[in-house]
Amino acid sequence: MNPLLKRINRFLAKYSYKLIKEIKSETNSKTEYEVLLPSIDCDYDNNYEKALCFALKNPEVKNIALTGPYGSGKSSFLKKFKHSNPTWNYLEISLATFTDIQNKKKSNISGEKTKNGEQQLTEEDQEIRNQNIERSILQQIFYREKASKIPFSRFKRIINLNRLSLFLHSLGIAYMFTYSIYMLWPDKINQLLFFDKLGFNTFIDQYYYLFTFSVATLFLYYFFIVSRYLAKLKISKFSPKDLSIDLNEKNIDKASIFNEHIDEIIYFFQVTNYEIVIIEDLDRHEDTDIFIKLRELNGLINSSKDIKRKNGGVRFIYAVRDDMFVNNERTKFFDFIIPIIPYINPNNSYEKLKEKFSEDLNKSLPKALSEDFLNDISLFIDDMRLLLNIYNEYKLYKSKIDENGNLNKKKLLAIIAYKNFCPIEFSKLHNNTSIINTILNQKKKYMSDEIDQLININNALDNKIENIEHENIKNLQELKMVYMYKIVELTGGIKFTVSGVNGRQPLSFFMQEDNFDKLIGQSISGFYDNYREGDTTFEVVETSVNKEMSYKQRKELINNRTDKAISKLRNEIELNKEEINRYKTLTLSEIMQTTDIFKYHKQIKIDTKESKLLKYLLSEGYIDEDFHYYISFFHEGDIALTDLQFVLSVKNKEPFADLGFELKEIDGVLKKLNPRNFETIAIFNFSLLNYLLETKTQPYFNYLLSKINDRSEKSIEFAIKYIEAANKESRSRFLLYLCDGFFEHIFSEAKFSDERKLKFFIYLIELDTLTNIKRFNINDTVSNYISNISTLPKLSSEENNTFRELINSLKIKFKLITDFSQNKPLFEYIYENNNYLINVSNLKKIFEYYNGDLESFKIANYTTITSSDFKYLKIYIESHLEEYVKNVVLEMPDNCDESEESIIRLLNSDKLYNKTKLQIIGKIETKISDINSIKFDTEIWKELFLYNKVIPFWENIMHYFHSFDELDEAFWSFLNSSDNYKELCQHKLDDYDLYGEDFNDDISTTLLFSKELNDEAYDAIIKSFIWWKYPTVSLEGLSELKVDRLLLNRKIFLTNHNIEEVNKYYPHLLPKLIDAFKTEFMGGFNELPLTGNNLAKILKHCNLKEDEKRQVIQNMNQELIV
């Protein structure tokens, strides 16, 4: 590319970049900042403009007032009016540059004012101030116009001449001077300058008139200028002696600048065409005299015939406050008044604040501004320019000292608001001499009364405890006795009269509780044998007994003399100490919630807006000990910039999202923190904790541990995250300082997975000693967790050893081991040391591990175990037999085939409760062959018979019958079982002689005449009785079948008694009795108690031969036949 083109291209690129940057800068400035100048964006309905136009069009109206408070929009309206009405000529005068007394009154929050709240001026000072005001007005009038517009004004000014003008003036003066000399001495000049030789003299002569005219013209011009300057001079002193003249251009009438220069003012309005004079900020000087002079001045201007205006003369418009005049004074000063309604006030400034600060409003961010805060601040803002300036300064400060966004925006806006309301006090913040510094430095003083009160209470409680512990009297009766003996000693009586008690009462009367109290505060008289021996008062008695304590006080001590009462007092002392410590760490804002700190600072006038703002900002914590971060730049030194971010987050109570945020200069960080900062979760940081764990820097180490161990959800969460992130060394060191209940939370947390809990348990057993581990076993937390481990974790050899020691020390019993594959050595240890609960699952795992017979395990568990080689298991279950039977034998549904030997062993074991044995009987199917192999126990035997768990041998029946005085349901239930009676009937009872012949008689009689046996069982069992027959029986209650079988088996002899029994209950069975004993019947039937009907039935139903029937008929009593 051509070099020239390259240069052009480079130039264009550079220029375009610069242009774009300037455009962006201008755009940003327009959007980010607001100018404080009046705006034309007002008077939307033009009503103000209409009112002012009305006044200006009225020729009689000369002095117009725009009234309204500061910031109401007077200047903005005037600006808009000028913009909308350019046909009028305006002269603007503003006095805002002079001393603002009102602002001076507000500049010092300490209230350095006079008695009336205003600064009083001397008469001389007031005169000087008024002259300054008039001079300022005069200057603004005359120096507004070009000098050429008012050439005859005596007010001097510096006229700026450019180089060309200076050159032309110099040339003109030189020309005029040279020509004048030439005209005076032409010959000498020609000779000296060789004009004649050069021909200049001929040229000059030729144009003589032209040169003469030009010189004359220049002379007249400069004469005019000099004479005009001399006209402005005034001679104040003339001394012919030393030829001195003093020129005084400031010979001012001290009474009035206006009066001295009224001609100049008239001249000014004569040569200019100004119709409207706008005077602003005159009310800031708090003096109405100037208005009088201005009104007079307006009158002089409008009455001067030299000044001519078409539209009714020159009008003065004053922008003043409503309260500038009292009562009806303002209506005398002004011809027309237009009130300007304030654009904003404390009631509506919130919406403007919200609009301006919308960018930083974010409810979700704690550092952001909040609507509540803006609403509160708005109550103090009643000036739009003040609001805009606060906004501008906030933006600027934010961009300069909060580039990283770490500062709390509420605190930043608070300090900016304070700066605008109290600029002098704000400037003192930089050298620590402001009222804020004073308040913060005396923070401890504010809570001294409360702390002293608690200290006094604790001292009183200590004394009370000491008195209780040193009180020798054991009970109230003894105490009353002491006082009664003293009364006897002082009065000499044995009976006493007391006001409110009838008659004379003995000592025993007053020893009663209610009656003794009647002595308190009373006069007491003592009597002996009806003689009055002496008088005293109870107060004297109390003093004589104990000068330091009264009876009621000692009574209270005795009532409180219990461990519980003393403990309660000591707890109260501790609570008070905690409250004292809390008071010492309160922030200023927290103190101000309960304490009026301004009573300690009498120099603060609490009734001013500035003081109320300060009180609000301090009480809400928006201005605190950290204010210096919000008023100056941060320079890295003790801490790095990133450390500062952490410090600010702690002080703002806004936790970092990144707990692992690395701090660089932790020593410096700690120096910038106070104890109160350690009470917020924002203090949590891994690198800070690591540092304190290593250095144990006090008191910060204890502060941080105290916060971590407060058991709050966030504190536990931080501890958990640190433990998971730290290395083994740091983790183990940290665990030593955690509160005892930490793992109680870990192991009970429902949100934690089993894997995560196991991980924390492994962290726990990394600790070096069992003592450190067992410290966390609060409420058996660790023990319970270990017991519930189902999958044995894979551990290192060292960890396994620690785990074993812990298991042994805590006497752990694993509830349910489901997987031992990852740690078989540990499983062997658990098995061999019986560190498991006896249950089906655990025993099954043992069988699996040692290859036991699992099929037999299911159906005959106890038998299988006792016959196995598992010696540790056999010993364990024998020593915990009750547990084993309940959790295994009875729990296994298929475990019904235990051997008889195993069942006998269990039922005879003293280690089992009867209830358990009964459950065994109900569970197993195994039957006992010999009931006597089971130690006699009424409950057990009955259960065996009831559940048919005994083999039906007559020996077992006889043993049972012999062992019980009364036969119960179990016995009869057993005999009524078809399986049993079918078996028993196969054997003859006569074949057994276990307990003698008499016993056999008893059992046979019981069984043959039992009502409990059902007919089927009876029918079978009766076959086992051969030799037993009964001459006399009772058939009451026996069923017909049973009687039938008795008769059939010849168990009842043919006797008169038996005939009567049969005839009584079952007469139709009488023939069977006869059949059973036919021989006996035939030999003596007339001797038997038979009726005719009986004989008839016998003859009809008995198996008698014909000859036997005839024999009976022939030989029977004739009476029976009838």
Backbone hydrogen bonds, N-H to C=O, Kabsch-Sander energy under -0.5 kcal/mol:
donor,donor_aa,acceptor,acceptor_aa,energy
6,K,2,N,-2.4
7,R,3,P,-2.3
8,I,4,L,-2.5
9,N,5,L,-3.0
10,R,6,K,-2.9
11,F,7,R,-2.7
12,L,8,I,-2.6
13,A,9,N,-2.5
14,K,10,R,-2.5
15,Y,11,F,-2.6
16,S,12,L,-2.9
17,Y,13,A,-2.4
18,K,14,K,-2.2
19,L,15,Y,-2.6
20,I,16,S,-2.8
21,K,17,Y,-2.5
22,E,18,K,-2.3
23,I,19,L,-2.4
24,K,20,I,-2.8
25,S,21,K,-2.7
26,E,22,E,-2.6
27,T,23,I,-2.7
28,N,24,K,-3.1
29,S,25,S,-2.5
30,K,26,E,-1.8
31,T,27,T,-1.9
32,E,28,N,-3.3
33,Y,29,S,-1.5
42,C,40,I,-2.1
46,N,43,D,-1.3
50,K,46,N,-2.2
51,A,47,N,-2.1
52,L,48,Y,-2.5
53,C,49,E,-2.7
54,F,50,K,-2.1
55,A,51,A,-1.9
56,L,52,L,-2.6
57,K,53,C,-2.0
58,N,54,F,-0.5
58,N,55,A,-0.9
61,V,58,N,-1.5
62,K,60,E,-0.7
64,I,62,K,-0.6
64,I,316,F,-3.2
65,A,336,F,-3.0
66,L,318,Y,-3.7
67,T,65,A,-0.6
67,T,338,I,-2.0
68,G,320,V,-1.4
72,S,69,P,-1.8
77,F,73,G,-2.2
78,L,74,K,-2.3
79,K,75,S,-2.4
80,K,76,S,-2.3
81,F,77,F,-2.8
82,K,78,L,-2.5
83,H,79,K,-1.9
84,S,80,K,-2.5
85,N,81,F,-1.9
88,W,85,N,-0.9
90,Y,88,W,-0.5
91,L,276,I,-3.1
92,E,90,Y,-0.5
93,I,278,I,-3.5
95,L,280,E,-1.9
98,F,95,L,-1.4
101,I,99,T,-0.9
101,I,284,R,-0.6
102,Q,284,R,-0.9
104,K,100,D,-2.1
105,K,101,I,-2.3
106,K,102,Q,-1.1
107,S,103,N,-1.1
108,N,104,K,-0.5
109,I,107,S,-0.6
111,G,108,N,-1.9
113,K,111,G,-2.0
117,G,114,T,-1.7
120,Q,118,E,-0.6
126,Q,122,T,-2.6
127,E,123,E,-1.9
128,I,124,E,-2.4
129,R,125,D,-2.6
130,N,126,Q,-2.3
131,Q,127,E,-2.1
132,N,128,I,-2.3
133,I,129,R,-2.3
134,E,130,N,-2.6
135,R,131,Q,-2.9
136,S,132,N,-2.4
137,I,133,I,-2.4
138,L,134,E,-2.8
139,Q,135,R,-2.9
140,Q,136,S,-2.6
141,I,137,I,-1.8
142,F,138,L,-2.6
143,Y,139,Q,-2.7
145,E,142,F,-0.9
149,K,146,K,-1.1
150,I,146,K,-0.9
153,S,150,I,-1.4
156,K,154,R,-0.6
160,N,158,I,-0.6
161,L,159,I,-0.7
166,L,162,N,-2.4
167,F,163,R,-2.5
168,L,164,L,-2.8
169,H,165,S,-2.9
170,S,166,L,-2.5
171,L,167,F,-2.8
172,G,168,L,-2.8
173,I,169,H,-2.7
174,A,170,S,-2.6
175,Y,171,L,-2.7
176,M,172,G,-3.0
177,F,173,I,-2.7
178,T,174,A,-3.0
179,Y,175,Y,-2.6
180,S,176,M,-1.8
181,I,177,F,-2.0
182,Y,178,T,-2.3
183,M,179,Y,-2.5
184,L,180,S,-1.5
185,W,181,I,-3.0
189,I,185,W,-1.8
190,N,186,P,-2.6
191,Q,187,D,-2.7
192,L,188,K,-2.7
193,L,189,I,-3.3
194,F,190,N,-1.1
195,F,190,N,-0.7
198,L,194,F,-1.8
199,G,195,F,-1.4
200,F,195,F,-1.8
201,N,195,F,-0.7
203,F,199,G,-1.5
204,I,200,F,-2.9
205,D,201,N,-2.5
206,Q,202,T,-2.3
207,Y,203,F,-1.8
208,Y,205,D,-1.2
211,F,207,Y,-2.4
212,T,208,Y,-2.7
213,F,209,Y,-2.8
214,S,210,L,-2.2
215,V,211,F,-2.3
216,A,212,T,-2.4
217,T,213,F,-2.5
218,L,214,S,-2.3
219,F,215,V,-2.6
220,L,216,A,-2.7
221,Y,217,T,-2.3
222,Y,218,L,-2.5
223,F,219,F,-2.2
224,F,220,L,-2.3
225,I,221,Y,-1.8
226,V,222,Y,-2.3
227,S,223,F,-2.8
228,R,224,F,-2.0
229,Y,225,I,-1.7
230,L,226,V,-2.6
231,A,227,S,-1.7
232,K,228,R,-0.6
232,K,229,Y,-1.1
233,L,230,L,-1.0
236,S,234,K,-0.7
236,S,246,D,-2.0
237,K,246,D,-1.1
239,S,244,S,-2.7
243,L,239,S,-0.5
244,S,239,S,-1.9
246,D,237,K,-2.4
247,L,245,I,-0.6
248,N,234,K,-2.3
248,N,246,D,-0.6
249,E,247,L,-0.6
251,N,248,N,-0.5
252,I,250,K,-2.2
254,K,252,I,-0.7
256,S,253,D,-0.7
260,E,256,S,-1.4
261,H,257,I,-1.8
262,I,259,N,-0.8
265,I,261,H,-2.0
266,I,262,I,-2.6
267,Y,263,D,-2.7
268,F,264,E,-2.5
269,F,265,I,-2.3
270,Q,266,I,-1.7
271,V,267,Y,-2.1
272,T,268,F,-1.3
275,E,89,N,-1.9
276,I,89,N,-2.4
277,V,315,R,-3.6
278,I,91,L,-3.3
278,I,276,I,-0.6
279,I,277,V,-0.6
279,I,317,I,-3.3
280,E,93,I,-3.0
280,E,278,I,-0.6
281,D,319,A,-0.6
284,R,281,D,-0.9
285,H,282,L,-1.4
286,E,283,D,-1.5
291,F,288,T,-0.6
292,I,288,T,-1.2
293,K,289,D,-1.8
294,L,290,I,-2.3
295,R,291,F,-2.4
296,E,292,I,-2.3
297,L,293,K,-2.7
298,N,294,L,-2.6
299,G,295,R,-2.0
300,L,296,E,-2.5
301,I,297,L,-2.6
302,N,298,N,-2.4
303,S,299,G,-1.6
304,S,300,L,-1.0
304,S,301,I,-0.6
307,I,304,S,-0.9
308,K,306,D,-0.6
312,G,309,R,-0.5
315,R,275,E,-3.2
316,F,62,K,-3.1
317,I,277,V,-3.5
317,I,315,R,-0.6
318,Y,64,I,-3.4
318,Y,316,F,-0.5
319,A,279,I,-2.6
320,V,66,L,-2.4
320,V,318,Y,-0.8
324,M,321,R,-1.2
325,F,322,D,-0.6
329,E,326,V,-2.3
332,K,328,N,-0.7
332,K,329,E,-1.2
333,F,329,E,-1.5
334,F,330,R,-2.4
335,D,63,N,-2.9
336,F,63,N,-1.4
338,I,65,A,-3.3
340,I,67,T,-3.9
341,I,339,P,-0.7
348,N,345,N,-1.5
349,S,345,N,-2.1
351,E,348,N,-0.7
352,K,348,N,-0.8
353,L,349,S,-2.6
354,K,350,Y,-3.0
355,E,351,E,-1.9
356,K,352,K,-2.5
357,F,353,L,-2.8
358,S,355,E,-0.7
360,D,357,F,-1.1
361,L,358,S,-1.1
362,N,360,D,-0.7
362,N,369,L,-1.4
365,L,362,N,-1.0
368,A,365,L,-1.0
369,L,360,D,-2.1
374,L,370,S,-2.2
375,N,371,E,-2.4
376,D,372,D,-2.1
377,I,373,F,-2.6
378,S,374,L,-2.3
379,L,375,N,-0.6
379,L,376,D,-0.9
380,F,377,I,-2.1
381,I,378,S,-1.1
382,D,380,F,-0.6
384,M,71,G,-0.7
387,L,383,D,-2.3
388,L,384,M,-2.7
389,N,385,R,-2.3
390,I,386,L,-2.4
391,Y,387,L,-2.2
392,N,388,L,-2.7
393,E,389,N,-2.8
394,Y,390,I,-2.3
395,K,391,Y,-2.3
396,L,392,N,-2.4
397,Y,393,E,-3.0
398,K,394,Y,-2.6
399,S,395,K,-2.2
400,K,396,L,-1.7
401,I,397,Y,-3.1
402,D,397,Y,-0.5
402,D,398,K,-1.2
405,G,402,D,-1.0
409,K,367,K,-2.8
409,K,407,L,-0.6
410,K,367,K,-0.6
412,L,408,N,-2.2
413,L,409,K,-2.5
414,A,410,K,-2.2
415,I,411,K,-2.2
416,I,412,L,-1.9
417,A,413,L,-2.6
418,Y,414,A,-2.3
419,K,415,I,-2.1
420,N,416,I,-1.8
421,F,417,A,-1.9
422,C,418,Y,-3.0
424,I,107,S,-0.6
425,E,107,S,-0.6
426,F,422,C,-2.3
427,S,423,P,-2.1
428,K,424,I,-1.3
429,L,425,E,-0.7
429,L,426,F,-1.2
430,H,426,F,-0.5
430,H,427,S,-0.9
431,N,428,K,-1.0
432,N,429,L,-1.0
433,T,428,K,-2.3
434,S,428,K,-0.6
438,T,434,S,-1.9
439,I,435,I,-2.5
440,L,436,I,-2.6
441,N,437,N,-2.5
442,Q,438,T,-1.1
443,K,440,L,-1.3
445,K,442,Q,-0.7
446,Y,442,Q,-0.9
446,Y,443,K,-0.8
447,M,443,K,-0.7
447,M,444,K,-0.5
448,S,445,K,-1.0
451,I,447,M,-2.6
452,D,448,S,-3.0
453,Q,449,D,-2.2
454,L,450,E,-2.1
455,I,451,I,-2.4
456,N,452,D,-2.3
457,I,453,Q,-2.1
458,N,454,L,-2.5
459,N,455,I,-2.3
460,A,456,N,-2.2
461,L,457,I,-2.4
462,D,458,N,-2.6
463,N,459,N,-2.2
464,K,460,A,-2.1
465,I,461,L,-2.5
466,E,462,D,-2.5
467,N,463,N,-2.7
468,I,464,K,-2.4
469,E,465,I,-2.6
470,H,466,E,-1.6
471,E,467,N,-0.8
471,E,468,I,-0.7
479,L,475,N,-1.9
480,K,476,L,-2.8
481,M,477,Q,-2.0
482,V,478,E,-1.8
483,Y,479,L,-1.7
484,M,480,K,-2.5
485,Y,481,M,-2.5
486,K,482,V,-1.6
487,I,483,Y,-2.0
488,V,484,M,-2.4
489,E,485,Y,-2.3
490,L,486,K,-2.4
491,T,487,I,-2.6
492,G,488,V,-2.5
494,I,527,F,-3.1
495,K,527,F,-1.7
496,F,505,Q,-2.4
497,T,525,S,-2.0
499,S,523,S,-0.6
501,V,498,V,-2.2
505,Q,496,F,-2.6
507,L,494,I,-0.8
509,F,506,P,-0.7
510,F,506,P,-1.1
511,M,507,L,-0.9
512,Q,509,F,-1.0
516,F,512,Q,-2.8
517,D,513,E,-1.5
518,K,515,N,-1.1
519,L,516,F,-2.0
520,I,516,F,-0.5
520,I,517,D,-0.7
522,Q,519,L,-2.1
524,I,536,T,-3.6
525,S,497,T,-1.8
526,G,534,G,-3.1
527,F,495,K,-3.0
528,Y,531,Y,-2.9
531,Y,528,Y,-1.5
533,E,526,G,-2.7
533,E,531,Y,-0.7
534,G,526,G,-1.1
536,T,524,I,-2.5
538,F,522,Q,-2.2
541,V,537,T,-1.9
542,E,538,F,-2.8
543,T,539,E,-2.3
544,S,540,V,-2.3
545,V,541,V,-2.1
546,N,542,E,-2.9
554,R,550,S,-2.2
555,K,551,Y,-2.7
556,E,552,K,-2.3
557,L,553,Q,-1.9
558,I,554,R,-2.2
559,N,555,K,-2.3
560,N,556,E,-1.7
561,R,558,I,-1.0
562,T,560,N,-2.9
566,I,562,T,-2.6
567,S,563,D,-2.4
568,K,564,K,-1.9
569,L,565,A,-2.0
570,R,566,I,-2.5
571,N,567,S,-2.4
572,E,568,K,-2.0
573,I,569,L,-1.9
574,E,570,R,-2.4
575,L,571,N,-2.5
576,N,572,E,-2.2
577,K,573,I,-2.3
578,E,574,E,-2.4
579,E,575,L,-2.1
580,I,576,N,-2.3
581,N,577,K,-2.6
582,R,578,E,-2.3
583,Y,579,E,-2.6
584,K,580,I,-2.1
585,T,581,N,-1.0
585,T,582,R,-0.6
586,L,583,Y,-1.1
591,I,587,T,-2.3
592,M,588,L,-2.4
593,Q,589,S,-0.6
593,Q,590,E,-0.7
594,T,591,I,-1.4
595,T,591,I,-1.9
597,I,595,T,-1.2
599,K,596,D,-1.3
600,Y,597,I,-1.8
601,H,598,F,-1.3
604,I,601,H,-1.7
605,K,109,I,-0.9
605,K,603,Q,-0.5
606,I,604,I,-1.1
608,T,605,K,-1.5
612,K,608,T,-2.1
613,L,609,K,-2.5
614,L,610,E,-2.4
615,K,611,S,-2.6
616,Y,612,K,-2.2
617,L,613,L,-2.7
618,L,614,L,-2.4
619,S,615,K,-2.6
620,E,616,Y,-1.9
621,G,618,L,-1.1
622,Y,617,L,-1.7
623,I,617,L,-1.7
627,F,624,D,-1.8
629,Y,626,D,-1.6
630,Y,627,F,-2.1
631,I,628,H,-0.9
632,S,628,H,-0.8
637,G,639,I,-1.5
644,L,640,A,-2.1
645,Q,641,L,-1.6
646,F,642,T,-1.3
647,V,643,D,-2.5
648,L,644,L,-2.9
649,S,645,Q,-2.0
650,V,646,F,-2.2
651,K,647,V,-2.6
652,N,648,L,-2.3
653,K,650,V,-1.3
654,E,649,S,-3.3
659,L,657,A,-1.0
661,F,658,D,-1.5
666,I,664,K,-0.8
669,V,665,E,-1.9
670,L,666,I,-2.6
671,K,667,D,-1.6
672,K,668,G,-1.0
672,K,669,V,-0.8
673,L,670,L,-1.3
677,N,674,N,-1.7
678,F,674,N,-0.6
678,F,675,P,-1.2
679,E,676,R,-1.7
680,T,677,N,-1.0
683,I,680,T,-1.7
684,F,681,I,-1.5
686,F,659,L,-2.9
689,L,685,N,-2.2
690,N,686,F,-2.8
691,Y,687,S,-2.2
692,L,688,L,-2.2
693,L,689,L,-2.5
694,E,690,N,-1.6
695,T,691,Y,-2.8
696,K,692,L,-2.4
701,F,697,T,-2.7
703,Y,699,P,-2.2
704,L,700,Y,-2.7
705,L,701,F,-2.4
706,S,702,N,-2.5
707,K,703,Y,-1.8
708,I,704,L,-2.6
709,N,705,L,-2.4
710,D,707,K,-1.5
711,R,708,I,-0.5
716,I,712,S,-2.4
717,E,713,E,-2.2
718,F,714,K,-2.2
719,A,715,S,-2.4
720,I,716,I,-2.5
721,K,717,E,-2.3
722,Y,718,F,-2.7
723,I,719,A,-2.5
724,E,720,I,-2.2
725,A,721,K,-1.5
726,A,722,Y,-2.6
731,R,727,N,-2.9
732,S,728,K,-2.6
733,R,729,E,-2.0
734,F,730,S,-2.4
735,L,731,R,-2.3
736,L,732,S,-1.0
737,Y,734,F,-1.7
738,L,735,L,-1.0
742,F,739,C,-2.0
745,H,741,G,-1.3
745,H,742,F,-0.7
746,I,742,F,-1.7
747,F,743,F,-2.7
748,S,744,E,-0.8
749,E,745,H,-1.1
749,E,746,I,-0.6
752,F,749,E,-1.0
757,K,753,S,-2.3
758,L,754,D,-2.3
759,K,755,E,-1.9
760,F,756,R,-2.0
761,F,757,K,-2.0
762,I,758,L,-2.2
763,Y,759,K,-1.9
764,L,760,F,-1.9
765,I,761,F,-2.2
766,E,762,I,-0.5
766,E,763,Y,-0.8
767,L,764,L,-1.8
773,I,769,T,-1.4
774,K,770,L,-3.5
775,R,771,T,-1.2
776,F,773,I,-1.7
777,N,774,K,-1.8
778,I,740,D,-0.5
778,I,776,F,-1.4
780,D,777,N,-1.5
781,T,778,I,-1.6
784,N,780,D,-2.9
785,Y,781,T,-2.0
786,I,782,V,-2.8
787,S,783,S,-2.5
788,N,784,N,-1.2
788,N,785,Y,-0.7
789,I,786,I,-1.7
792,L,790,S,-0.7
792,L,819,D,-2.5
795,L,793,P,-0.6
800,N,796,S,-2.8
801,N,797,S,-2.0
802,T,798,E,-2.1
803,F,799,E,-2.7
804,R,800,N,-2.6
805,E,801,N,-2.3
806,L,802,T,-2.5
807,I,803,F,-2.8
808,N,804,R,-2.5
809,S,805,E,-2.8
810,L,806,L,-2.8
811,K,807,I,-0.6
812,I,807,I,-2.3
814,F,835,N,-2.1
815,K,787,S,-3.5
816,L,787,S,-0.6
818,T,790,S,-2.0
818,T,816,L,-0.7
819,D,790,S,-1.9
823,N,820,F,-1.1
827,F,823,N,-1.7
828,E,824,K,-2.5
829,Y,825,P,-1.9
830,I,826,L,-2.6
831,Y,827,F,-2.6
832,E,828,E,-3.0
833,N,829,Y,-1.7
834,N,831,Y,-1.3
835,N,830,I,-2.5
836,Y,834,N,-0.5
837,L,814,F,-3.2
839,N,837,L,-1.0
840,V,887,N,-0.8
843,L,839,N,-2.3
844,K,840,V,-2.3
845,K,841,S,-2.2
846,I,842,N,-1.8
847,F,843,L,-2.3
848,E,844,K,-2.6
849,Y,845,K,-2.8
850,Y,846,I,-2.5
851,N,848,E,-1.0
852,G,847,F,-3.2
854,L,852,G,-1.1
857,F,853,D,-1.6
858,K,854,L,-1.2
858,K,855,E,-0.6
859,I,855,E,-1.3
860,A,856,S,-2.8
864,T,860,A,-2.6
865,I,861,N,-2.6
866,T,862,Y,-2.6
867,S,863,T,-1.3
868,S,865,I,-1.6
871,K,869,D,-1.9
874,K,870,F,-2.7
875,I,871,K,-2.5
876,Y,872,Y,-2.1
877,I,873,L,-2.8
878,E,874,K,-1.9
879,S,875,I,-1.8
880,H,876,Y,-1.0
881,L,878,E,-0.7
884,Y,880,H,-2.5
885,V,881,L,-3.0
886,K,882,E,-2.3
887,N,883,E,-2.6
888,V,884,Y,-2.4
889,V,884,Y,-1.1
890,L,885,V,-2.9
892,M,888,V,-1.9
895,N,892,M,-1.3
896,C,894,D,-2.2
897,D,859,I,-2.5
903,I,899,S,-2.3
904,I,900,E,-3.0
905,R,901,E,-2.2
906,L,902,S,-2.3
907,L,903,I,-3.2
908,N,904,I,-1.7
909,S,905,R,-0.5
909,S,906,L,-0.9
912,L,909,S,-0.8
917,K,913,Y,-2.2
918,L,914,N,-2.9
919,Q,915,K,-1.6
920,I,916,T,-2.1
921,I,917,K,-2.5
922,G,918,L,-2.0
923,K,919,Q,-1.4
924,I,920,I,-2.7
925,E,896,C,-2.1
926,T,896,C,-0.5
928,I,949,K,-2.9
929,S,927,K,-0.5
931,I,929,S,-0.5
933,S,930,D,-2.1
934,I,931,I,-1.5
935,K,933,S,-0.6
941,W,937,D,-3.0
942,K,938,T,-2.3
943,E,939,E,-2.0
944,L,940,I,-2.5
945,F,941,W,-2.4
946,L,942,K,-3.1
947,Y,943,E,-2.6
948,N,945,F,-1.2
949,K,944,L,-3.4
951,I,928,I,-3.1
953,F,951,I,-2.2
957,I,953,F,-1.8
958,M,954,W,-2.8
959,H,955,E,-2.8
960,Y,956,N,-2.3
961,F,957,I,-2.8
962,H,958,M,-2.5
963,S,959,H,-1.6
964,F,960,Y,-1.2
972,W,968,D,-1.8
973,S,969,E,-3.2
974,F,970,A,-2.1
975,L,971,F,-2.1
976,N,972,W,-2.2
977,S,973,S,-0.5
977,S,974,F,-0.9
981,Y,977,S,-2.8
982,K,978,S,-2.1
983,E,979,D,-1.1
984,L,980,N,-2.8
985,C,981,Y,-2.0
986,Q,983,E,-1.1
987,H,984,L,-2.2
989,L,1024,S,-2.0
990,D,1024,S,-0.7
991,D,988,K,-1.5
992,Y,989,L,-2.0
993,D,991,D,-0.5
1000,N,996,G,-1.5
1001,D,997,E,-2.2
1002,D,998,D,-2.4
1003,I,999,F,-2.6
1004,S,1000,N,-2.4
1005,T,1001,D,-2.7
1006,T,1002,D,-2.7
1007,L,1003,I,-2.5
1008,L,1004,S,-3.3
1009,F,1005,T,-2.0
1010,S,1007,L,-1.2
1018,Y,1014,N,-2.7
1019,D,1015,D,-2.6
1020,A,1016,E,-1.5
1021,I,1017,A,-3.3
1022,I,1018,Y,-2.3
1023,K,1020,A,-1.2
1024,S,1021,I,-2.7
1025,F,1022,I,-1.2
1026,I,1024,S,-0.6
1029,K,1027,W,-0.5
1030,Y,1051,K,-2.8
1035,L,1033,V,-0.5
1038,L,1035,L,-1.7
1043,V,1039,S,-2.3
1044,D,1040,E,-2.7
1045,R,1041,L,-2.8
1046,L,1042,K,-2.2
1047,L,1043,V,-2.5
1048,L,1044,D,-2.8
1049,N,1045,R,-2.3
1050,R,1047,L,-1.4
1051,K,1046,L,-2.9
1052,I,1046,L,-0.6
1053,F,1030,Y,-1.9
1055,T,1053,F,-1.5
1059,I,1055,T,-3.0
1060,E,1056,N,-2.4
1061,E,1057,H,-2.2
1062,V,1058,N,-2.6
1063,N,1059,I,-3.1
1064,K,1060,E,-1.6
1065,Y,1061,E,-2.1
1066,Y,1062,V,-2.2
1069,L,1066,Y,-2.3
1070,L,1067,P,-1.4
1072,K,1069,L,-0.9
1073,L,1069,L,-1.2
1074,I,1070,L,-2.0
1075,D,1071,P,-2.5
1076,A,1072,K,-2.1
1077,F,1073,L,-1.3
1078,K,1075,D,-1.0
1081,F,1077,F,-2.3
1082,M,1078,K,-2.8
1083,G,1079,T,-1.5
1084,G,1080,E,-0.8
1084,G,1081,F,-1.0
1085,F,1081,F,-0.6
1087,E,1084,G,-1.1
1088,L,1085,F,-1.1
1090,L,1088,L,-2.5
1095,L,1091,T,-2.5
1096,A,1092,G,-2.7
1097,K,1093,N,-2.5
1098,I,1094,N,-2.8
1099,L,1095,L,-3.1
1100,K,1096,A,-1.8
1101,H,1097,K,-3.6
1102,C,1098,I,-2.5
1104,L,1102,C,-1.9
1109,K,1105,K,-2.2
1110,R,1106,E,-2.3
1111,Q,1107,D,-2.1
1112,V,1108,E,-1.9
1113,I,1109,K,-2.5
1114,Q,1110,R,-3.2
1115,N,1111,Q,-1.7
1116,M,1112,V,-1.3
1120,L,1117,N,-0.6
1121,I,1117,N,-1.0
1122,V,1118,Q,-1.8
